[in-house]
Amino acid sequence: ERELFEETGLKAQKLELLGVYSGERMQYTYPNGDKVSNVDIVYTCHEYTGELKMQASEVSQLKFIDICDLPEDIFPPNRPAIEDYINKNKT
């Protein structure tokens, strides 16, 4: 909730745990050679209040997009959660 508010100005409500992600798929090497091994606890937000307000030091762009229109160049460690979200919400 805190990160969402700090980076977007939105206040999360009705959160549901999507999953906890770690391991090989969460490792990444940045172009400068820095290596990270992420552990992400990801929630689905079913309701929120507020309006998008970008924190320039953290975010370069904010917008809502349809899950079917996601760009190809998503940060690789974010893919496992996105794939789980899509699979969970298939009808």
N, CA, C and O atoms as CSV, one atom per row, in Angstrom:
chain,resi,resn,atom,element,x,y,z
A,1,GLU,N,N,0.825,-1.187,0.000
A,1,GLU,CA,C,0.000,0.000,0.000
A,1,GLU,C,C,0.871,1.253,0.000
A,1,GLU,O,O,0.603,2.208,-0.729
A,2,ARG,N,N,1.905,1.237,0.818
A,2,ARG,CA,C,2.770,2.412,0.924
A,2,ARG,C,C,3.468,2.701,-0.401
A,2,ARG,O,O,3.489,3.845,-0.855
A,3,GLU,N,N,4.036,1.673,-1.021
A,3,GLU,CA,C,4.746,1.866,-2.300
A,3,GLU,C,C,3.799,2.386,-3.371
A,3,GLU,O,O,4.149,3.299,-4.119
A,4,LEU,N,N,2.612,1.816,-3.449
A,4,LEU,CA,C,1.642,2.269,-4.445
A,4,LEU,C,C,1.355,3.750,-4.251
A,4,LEU,O,O,1.364,4.519,-5.212
A,5,PHE,N,N,1.099,4.150,-3.008
A,5,PHE,CA,C,0.796,5.552,-2.740
A,5,PHE,C,C,1.985,6.453,-3.050
A,5,PHE,O,O,1.825,7.500,-3.679
A,6,GLU,N,N,3.174,6.052,-2.614
A,6,GLU,CA,C,4.364,6.876,-2.838
A,6,GLU,C,C,4.652,7.087,-4.317
A,6,GLU,O,O,5.039,8.183,-4.723
A,7,GLU,N,N,4.469,6.056,-5.118
A,7,GLU,CA,C,4.859,6.135,-6.530
A,7,GLU,C,C,3.744,6.599,-7.452
A,7,GLU,O,O,4.014,7.069,-8.557
A,8,THR,N,N,2.471,6.473,-7.009
A,8,THR,CA,C,1.372,6.800,-7.918
A,8,THR,C,C,0.349,7.777,-7.358
A,8,THR,O,O,-0.431,8.348,-8.120
A,9,GLY,N,N,0.334,7.983,-6.040
A,9,GLY,CA,C,-0.690,8.819,-5.429
A,9,GLY,C,C,-1.999,8.086,-5.185
A,9,GLY,O,O,-2.958,8.696,-4.712
A,10,LEU,N,N,-2.066,6.790,-5.496
A,10,LEU,CA,C,-3.285,6.006,-5.308
A,10,LEU,C,C,-3.256,5.281,-3.967
A,10,LEU,O,O,-2.207,4.795,-3.543
A,11,LYS,N,N,-4.407,5.210,-3.301
A,11,LYS,CA,C,-4.533,4.494,-2.032
A,11,LYS,C,C,-5.276,3.189,-2.283
A,11,LYS,O,O,-6.434,3.184,-2.700
A,12,ALA,N,N,-4.587,2.089,-2.022
A,12,ALA,CA,C,-5.143,0.758,-2.288
A,12,ALA,C,C,-6.208,0.387,-1.263
A,12,ALA,O,O,-6.108,0.711,-0.080
A,13,GLN,N,N,-7.226,-0.301,-1.758
A,13,GLN,CA,C,-8.277,-0.857,-0.917
A,13,GLN,C,C,-8.601,-2.245,-1.465
A,13,GLN,O,O,-8.360,-2.521,-2.641
A,14,LYS,N,N,-9.134,-3.099,-0.638
A,14,LYS,CA,C,-9.517,-4.460,-1.041
A,14,LYS,C,C,-8.371,-5.182,-1.761
A,14,LYS,O,O,-8.469,-5.500,-2.946
A,15,LEU,N,N,-7.302,-5.430,-1.033
A,15,LEU,CA,C,-6.153,-6.151,-1.584
A,15,LEU,C,C,-6.321,-7.655,-1.402
A,15,LEU,O,O,-6.885,-8.118,-0.411
A,16,GLU,N,N,-5.822,-8.406,-2.377
A,16,GLU,CA,C,-5.826,-9.865,-2.323
A,16,GLU,C,C,-4.436,-10.354,-2.724
A,16,GLU,O,O,-3.900,-9.948,-3.755
A,17,LEU,N,N,-3.863,-11.222,-1.905
A,17,LEU,CA,C,-2.532,-11.753,-2.208
A,17,LEU,C,C,-2.576,-12.563,-3.503
A,17,LEU,O,O,-3.354,-13.508,-3.631
A,18,LEU,N,N,-1.737,-12.184,-4.451
A,18,LEU,CA,C,-1.600,-12.949,-5.695
A,18,LEU,C,C,-0.546,-14.025,-5.519
A,18,LEU,O,O,-0.755,-15.169,-5.922
A,19,GLY,N,N,0.606,-13.668,-4.910
A,19,GLY,CA,C,1.650,-14.662,-4.710
A,19,GLY,C,C,2.937,-14.049,-4.207
A,19,GLY,O,O,3.102,-12.830,-4.165
A,20,VAL,N,N,3.845,-14.931,-3.826
A,20,VAL,CA,C,5.188,-14.545,-3.401
A,20,VAL,C,C,6.137,-15.129,-4.428
A,20,VAL,O,O,6.083,-16.322,-4.724
A,21,TYR,N,N,7.008,-14.290,-4.972
A,21,TYR,CA,C,7.856,-14.674,-6.091
A,21,TYR,C,C,9.324,-14.512,-5.726
A,21,TYR,O,O,9.757,-13.458,-5.262
A,22,SER,N,N,10.077,-15.582,-5.948
A,22,SER,CA,C,11.525,-15.562,-5.724
A,22,SER,C,C,12.136,-16.643,-6.606
A,22,SER,O,O,11.425,-17.336,-7.334
A,23,GLY,N,N,13.449,-16.782,-6.537
A,23,GLY,CA,C,14.115,-17.836,-7.292
A,23,GLY,C,C,14.708,-17.340,-8.589
A,23,GLY,O,O,14.849,-16.137,-8.809
A,24,GLU,N,N,15.053,-18.279,-9.439
A,24,GLU,CA,C,15.803,-17.990,-10.661
A,24,GLU,C,C,15.131,-16.972,-11.574
A,24,GLU,O,O,15.812,-16.104,-12.119
A,25,ARG,N,N,13.822,-17.054,-11.753
A,25,ARG,CA,C,13.133,-16.111,-12.650
A,25,ARG,C,C,13.134,-14.689,-12.109
A,25,ARG,O,O,12.849,-13.740,-12.839
A,26,MET,N,N,13.454,-14.546,-10.833
A,26,MET,CA,C,13.441,-13.221,-10.219
A,26,MET,C,C,14.837,-12.593,-10.192
A,26,MET,O,O,15.013,-11.497,-9.660
A,27,GLN,N,N,15.823,-13.282,-10.761
A,27,GLN,CA,C,17.178,-12.739,-10.833
A,27,GLN,C,C,17.315,-11.926,-12.117
A,27,GLN,O,O,16.736,-12.260,-13.151
A,28,TYR,N,N,18.091,-10.859,-12.025
A,28,TYR,CA,C,18.233,-9.976,-13.185
A,28,TYR,C,C,19.593,-9.284,-13.134
A,28,TYR,O,O,20.074,-8.912,-12.063
A,29,THR,N,N,20.196,-9.119,-14.290
A,29,THR,CA,C,21.428,-8.358,-14.403
A,29,THR,C,C,21.128,-7.102,-15.216
A,29,THR,O,O,20.716,-7.180,-16.373
A,30,TYR,N,N,21.342,-5.950,-14.593
A,30,TYR,CA,C,21.112,-4.673,-15.261
A,30,TYR,C,C,22.206,-4.418,-16.294
A,30,TYR,O,O,23.288,-4.998,-16.211
A,31,PRO,N,N,21.925,-3.549,-17.269
A,31,PRO,CA,C,22.924,-3.251,-18.304
A,31,PRO,C,C,24.277,-2.801,-17.743
A,31,PRO,O,O,25.302,-3.003,-18.394
A,32,ASN,N,N,24.301,-2.198,-16.552
A,32,ASN,CA,C,25.568,-1.746,-15.966
A,32,ASN,C,C,26.313,-2.858,-15.230
A,32,ASN,O,O,27.385,-2.626,-14.670
A,33,GLY,N,N,25.737,-4.083,-15.232
A,33,GLY,CA,C,26.375,-5.229,-14.598
A,33,GLY,C,C,25.887,-5.535,-13.201
A,33,GLY,O,O,26.200,-6.598,-12.665
A,34,ASP,N,N,25.114,-4.621,-12.580
A,34,ASP,CA,C,24.560,-4.895,-11.253
A,34,ASP,C,C,23.617,-6.085,-11.319
A,34,ASP,O,O,22.782,-6.178,-12.219
A,35,LYS,N,N,23.756,-6.995,-10.359
A,35,LYS,CA,C,22.906,-8.191,-10.305
A,35,LYS,C,C,22.003,-8.099,-9.089
A,35,LYS,O,O,22.429,-7.691,-8.008
A,36,VAL,N,N,20.739,-8.489,-9.285
A,36,VAL,CA,C,19.774,-8.505,-8.192
A,36,VAL,C,C,19.055,-9.843,-8.170
A,36,VAL,O,O,18.942,-10.523,-9.190
A,37,SER,N,N,18.581,-10.201,-7.012
A,37,SER,CA,C,17.729,-11.380,-6.836
A,37,SER,C,C,16.519,-10.912,-6.042
A,37,SER,O,O,16.578,-10.772,-4.821
A,38,ASN,N,N,15.438,-10.677,-6.742
A,38,ASN,CA,C,14.239,-10.085,-6.148
A,38,ASN,C,C,13.400,-11.103,-5.393
A,38,ASN,O,O,13.345,-12.278,-5.755
A,39,VAL,N,N,12.758,-10.640,-4.354
A,39,VAL,CA,C,11.675,-11.369,-3.686
A,39,VAL,C,C,10.499,-10.403,-3.688
A,39,VAL,O,O,10.555,-9.358,-3.039
A,40,ASP,N,N,9.439,-10.738,-4.405
A,40,ASP,CA,C,8.277,-9.855,-4.527
A,40,ASP,C,C,7.060,-10.494,-3.876
A,40,ASP,O,O,6.768,-11.669,-4.099
A,41,ILE,N,N,6.365,-9.719,-3.081
A,41,ILE,CA,C,5.070,-10.107,-2.530
A,41,ILE,C,C,4.061,-9.260,-3.288
A,41,ILE,O,O,4.039,-8.037,-3.149
A,42,VAL,N,N,3.221,-9.916,-4.094
A,42,VAL,CA,C,2.373,-9.207,-5.045
A,42,VAL,C,C,0.900,-9.366,-4.666
A,42,VAL,O,O,0.421,-10.463,-4.381
A,43,TYR,N,N,0.208,-8.235,-4.674
A,43,TYR,CA,C,-1.219,-8.202,-4.368
A,43,TYR,C,C,-1.986,-7.714,-5.588
A,43,TYR,O,O,-1.458,-6.956,-6.402
A,44,THR,N,N,-3.225,-8.148,-5.708
A,44,THR,CA,C,-4.163,-7.598,-6.657
A,44,THR,C,C,-4.987,-6.566,-5.900
A,44,THR,O,O,-5.513,-6.854,-4.825
A,45,CYS,N,N,-5.099,-5.385,-6.449
A,45,CYS,CA,C,-5.874,-4.309,-5.835
A,45,CYS,C,C,-7.226,-4.241,-6.538
A,45,CYS,O,O,-7.298,-3.959,-7.734
A,46,HIS,N,N,-8.288,-4.501,-5.793
A,46,HIS,CA,C,-9.627,-4.522,-6.392
A,46,HIS,C,C,-10.323,-3.169,-6.360
A,46,HIS,O,O,-11.259,-2.929,-7.122
A,47,GLU,N,N,-9.868,-2.285,-5.479
A,47,GLU,CA,C,-10.421,-0.934,-5.409
A,47,GLU,C,C,-9.313,0.014,-4.964
A,47,GLU,O,O,-8.384,-0.386,-4.261
A,48,TYR,N,N,-9.422,1.263,-5.377
A,48,TYR,CA,C,-8.461,2.275,-4.957
A,48,TYR,C,C,-9.150,3.627,-4.945
A,48,TYR,O,O,-10.224,3.803,-5.521
A,49,THR,N,N,-8.508,4.582,-4.275
A,49,THR,CA,C,-8.960,5.965,-4.306
A,49,THR,C,C,-7.781,6.832,-4.721
A,49,THR,O,O,-6.625,6.413,-4.645
A,50,GLY,N,N,-8.091,8.050,-5.164
A,50,GLY,CA,C,-7.053,8.983,-5.566
A,50,GLY,C,C,-6.934,9.094,-7.073
A,50,GLY,O,O,-7.663,8.452,-7.829
A,51,GLU,N,N,-6.002,9.922,-7.482
A,51,GLU,CA,C,-5.727,10.123,-8.905
A,51,GLU,C,C,-4.250,9.917,-9.157
A,51,GLU,O,O,-3.424,10.186,-8.284
A,52,LEU,N,N,-3.909,9.440,-10.349
A,52,LEU,CA,C,-2.509,9.208,-10.690
A,52,LEU,C,C,-1.699,10.486,-10.539
A,52,LEU,O,O,-2.043,11.532,-11.089
A,53,LYS,N,N,-0.619,10.376,-9.783
A,53,LYS,CA,C,0.275,11.512,-9.537
A,53,LYS,C,C,1.687,10.944,-9.479
A,53,LYS,O,O,2.060,10.295,-8.501
A,54,MET,N,N,2.456,11.184,-10.508
A,54,MET,CA,C,3.770,10.572,-10.660
A,54,MET,C,C,4.810,11.164,-9.704
A,54,MET,O,O,4.905,12.381,-9.546
A,55,GLN,N,N,5.584,10.280,-9.071
A,55,GLN,CA,C,6.749,10.696,-8.304
A,55,GLN,C,C,7.937,10.577,-9.251
A,55,GLN,O,O,8.403,9.472,-9.528
A,56,ALA,N,N,8.428,11.704,-9.746
A,56,ALA,CA,C,9.428,11.721,-10.813
A,56,ALA,C,C,10.712,10.978,-10.468
A,56,ALA,O,O,11.370,10.452,-11.366
A,57,SER,N,N,11.085,10.919,-9.193
A,57,SER,CA,C,12.327,10.237,-8.831
A,57,SER,C,C,12.193,8.709,-8.889
A,57,SER,O,O,13.200,8.003,-8.857
A,58,GLU,N,N,10.974,8.201,-8.972
A,58,GLU,CA,C,10.737,6.755,-8.972
A,58,GLU,C,C,10.147,6.242,-10.281
A,58,GLU,O,O,10.375,5.090,-10.650
A,59,VAL,N,N,9.400,7.072,-10.977
A,59,VAL,CA,C,8.587,6.624,-12.106
A,59,VAL,C,C,8.774,7.571,-13.280
A,59,VAL,O,O,8.829,8.787,-13.096
A,60,SER,N,N,8.872,7.021,-14.487
A,60,SER,CA,C,9.009,7.876,-15.661
A,60,SER,C,C,7.675,8.107,-16.373
A,60,SER,O,O,7.533,9.071,-17.125
A,61,GLN,N,N,6.696,7.225,-16.139
A,61,GLN,CA,C,5.399,7.374,-16.804
A,61,GLN,C,C,4.365,6.552,-16.055
A,61,GLN,O,O,4.673,5.462,-15.574
A,62,LEU,N,N,3.148,7.059,-15.950
A,62,LEU,CA,C,2.044,6.334,-15.338
A,62,LEU,C,C,0.846,6.355,-16.273
A,62,LEU,O,O,0.515,7.396,-16.842
A,63,LYS,N,N,0.194,5.207,-16.433
A,63,LYS,CA,C,-1.065,5.151,-17.170
A,63,LYS,C,C,-1.675,3.779,-16.948
A,63,LYS,O,O,-0.972,2.811,-16.661
A,64,PHE,N,N,-2.974,3.708,-17.082
A,64,PHE,CA,C,-3.671,2.431,-17.014
A,64,PHE,C,C,-3.725,1.858,-18.423
A,64,PHE,O,O,-4.016,2.569,-19.385
A,65,ILE,N,N,-3.438,0.553,-18.535
A,65,ILE,CA,C,-3.569,-0.121,-19.826
A,65,ILE,C,C,-4.266,-1.453,-19.611
A,65,ILE,O,O,-4.197,-2.037,-18.529
A,66,ASP,N,N,-4.925,-1.918,-20.634
A,66,ASP,CA,C,-5.599,-3.211,-20.589
A,66,ASP,C,C,-4.551,-4.316,-20.491
A,66,ASP,O,O,-3.499,-4.235,-21.124
A,67,ILE,N,N,-4.833,-5.329,-19.713
A,67,ILE,CA,C,-3.895,-6.448,-19.533
A,67,ILE,C,C,-3.553,-7.096,-20.882
A,67,ILE,O,O,-2.474,-7.669,-21.033
A,68,CYS,N,N,-4.444,-7.013,-21.840
A,68,CYS,CA,C,-4.198,-7.591,-23.174
A,68,CYS,C,C,-3.266,-6.723,-24.018
A,68,CYS,O,O,-2.774,-7.171,-25.053
A,69,ASP,N,N,-3.022,-5.490,-23.588
A,69,ASP,CA,C,-2.194,-4.558,-24.356
A,69,ASP,C,C,-0.852,-4.271,-23.696
A,69,ASP,O,O,-0.257,-3.219,-23.934
A,70,LEU,N,N,-0.370,-5.192,-22.871
A,70,LEU,CA,C,0.910,-4.978,-22.195
A,70,LEU,C,C,2.043,-4.920,-23.208
A,70,LEU,O,O,2.035,-5.662,-24.190
A,71,PRO,N,N,3.014,-4.050,-22.980
A,71,PRO,CA,C,4.160,-3.980,-23.902
A,71,PRO,C,C,5.039,-5.215,-23.771
A,71,PRO,O,O,4.998,-5.912,-22.758
A,72,GLU,N,N,5.820,-5.475,-24.787
A,72,GLU,CA,C,6.717,-6.635,-24.793
A,72,GLU,C,C,7.909,-6.456,-23.869
A,72,GLU,O,O,8.450,-7.441,-23.368
A,73,ASP,N,N,8.329,-5.222,-23.633
A,73,ASP,CA,C,9.566,-4.970,-22.898
A,73,ASP,C,C,9.358,-4.799,-21.380
A,73,ASP,O,O,9.985,-3.940,-20.761
A,74,ILE,N,N,8.493,-5.605,-20.799
A,74,ILE,CA,C,8.256,-5.565,-19.356
A,74,ILE,C,C,9.498,-6.089,-18.631
A,74,ILE,O,O,10.133,-7.043,-19.080
A,75,PHE,N,N,9.835,-5.460,-17.513
A,75,PHE,CA,C,10.956,-5.884,-16.678
A,75,PHE,C,C,10.814,-7.381,-16.396
A,75,PHE,O,O,9.820,-7.787,-15.794
A,76,PRO,N,N,11.768,-8.211,-16.809
A,76,PRO,CA,C,11.635,-9.672,-16.720
A,76,PRO,C,C,11.194,-10.224,-15.351
A,76,PRO,O,O,10.363,-11.132,-15.324
A,77,PRO,N,N,11.706,-9.724,-14.220
A,77,PRO,CA,C,11.226,-10.265,-12.950
A,77,PRO,C,C,9.743,-9.964,-12.648
A,77,PRO,O,O,9.177,-10.556,-11.730
A,78,ASN,N,N,9.121,-9.067,-13.396
A,78,ASN,CA,C,7.688,-8.812,-13.202
A,78,ASN,C,C,6.814,-9.822,-13.939
A,78,ASN,O,O,5.623,-9.939,-13.650
A,79,ARG,N,N,7.394,-10.545,-14.878
A,79,ARG,CA,C,6.608,-11.468,-15.705
A,79,ARG,C,C,5.898,-12.582,-14.926
A,79,ARG,O,O,4.733,-12.855,-15.218
A,80,PRO,N,N,6.539,-13.239,-13.950
A,80,PRO,CA,C,5.838,-14.329,-13.255
A,80,PRO,C,C,4.518,-13.893,-12.618
A,80,PRO,O,O,3.521,-14.608,-12.725
A,81,ALA,N,N,4.495,-12.751,-11.970
A,81,ALA,CA,C,3.257,-12.277,-11.341
A,81,ALA,C,C,2.216,-11.918,-12.393
A,81,ALA,O,O,1.033,-12.216,-12.228
A,82,ILE,N,N,2.650,-11.283,-13.467
A,82,ILE,CA,C,1.709,-10.916,-14.532
A,82,ILE,C,C,1.117,-12.173,-15.162
A,82,ILE,O,O,-0.087,-12.231,-15.412
A,83,GLU,N,N,1.944,-13.169,-15.418
A,83,GLU,CA,C,1.454,-14.429,-15.990
A,83,GLU,C,C,0.458,-15.096,-15.041
A,83,GLU,O,O,-0.573,-15.598,-15.488
A,84,ASP,N,N,0.751,-15.108,-13.732
A,84,ASP,CA,C,-0.186,-15.685,-12.772
A,84,ASP,C,C,-1.501,-14.920,-12.757
A,84,ASP,O,O,-2.571,-15.526,-12.705
A,85,TYR,N,N,-1.429,-13.592,-12.802
A,85,TYR,CA,C,-2.639,-12.779,-12.818
A,85,TYR,C,C,-3.490,-13.109,-14.042
A,85,TYR,O,O,-4.702,-13.293,-13.924
A,86,ILE,N,N,-2.867,-13.182,-15.208
A,86,ILE,CA,C,-3.600,-13.496,-16.440
A,86,ILE,C,C,-4.223,-14.878,-16.348
A,86,ILE,O,O,-5.400,-15.047,-16.666
A,87,ASN,N,N,-3.449,-15.872,-15.917
A,87,ASN,CA,C,-3.972,-17.237,-15.809
A,87,ASN,C,C,-5.103,-17.348,-14.793
A,87,ASN,O,O,-6.059,-18.094,-15.004
A,88,LYS,N,N,-4.999,-16.614,-13.704
A,88,LYS,CA,C,-6.044,-16.643,-12.664
A,88,LYS,C,C,-7.337,-16.010,-13.148
A,88,LYS,O,O,-8.419,-16.383,-12.694
A,89,ASN,N,N,-7.235,-15.061,-14.061
A,89,ASN,CA,C,-8.405,-14.309,-14.490
A,89,ASN,C,C,-8.939,-14.705,-15.865
A,89,ASN,O,O,-9.767,-13.999,-16.441
A,90,LYS,N,N,-8.463,-15.834,-16.388
A,90,LYS,CA,C,-9.013,-16.329,-17.666
A,90,LYS,C,C,-10.437,-16.805,-17.416
A,90,LYS,O,O,-10.741,-17.413,-16.390
A,91,THR,N,N,-11.294,-16.512,-18.375
A,91,THR,CA,C,-12.682,-16.951,-18.249
A,91,THR,C,C,-13.019,-18.007,-19.248
A,91,THR,O,O,-14.151,-18.488,-19.280
